């Protein structure tokens, strides 16, 4: 019989850590809009940024149509970051 460690122990530690980070953020912020956005995300039926196949196809088409950045444009962006 194979014996394996339960992943629940690791997940519960991570989950508690995540809850603690959320509580800290909530305690430290006074931005009502941010807090309302967080609450909406917690109660949302779906994750933001998840597309249906049709939506993804449209986003991909618009992205491809926008073209590529030139080398100069890329360097300018990295220069802003000091890279």
Secondary structure as the mmCIF struct_conf table of DSSP 4:
data_model
#
loop_
_struct_conf.conf_type_id
_struct_conf.id
_struct_conf.beg_label_comp_id
_struct_conf.beg_label_asym_id
_struct_conf.beg_label_seq_id
_struct_conf.end_label_comp_id
_struct_conf.end_label_asym_id
_struct_conf.end_label_seq_id
HELX_RH_AL_P HELX_RH_AL_P1 UNK A 7 UNK A 28
HELX_RH_AL_P HELX_RH_AL_P2 UNK A 32 UNK A 43
BEND BEND1 UNK A 45 UNK A 46
TURN_TY1_P TURN_TY1_P1 UNK A 48 UNK A 49
HELX_RH_AL_P HELX_RH_AL_P3 UNK A 53 UNK A 65
TURN_TY1_P TURN_TY1_P2 UNK A 66 UNK A 66
HELX_RH_AL_P HELX_RH_AL_P4 UNK A 71 UNK A 80
TURN_TY1_P TURN_TY1_P3 UNK A 81 UNK A 82
#
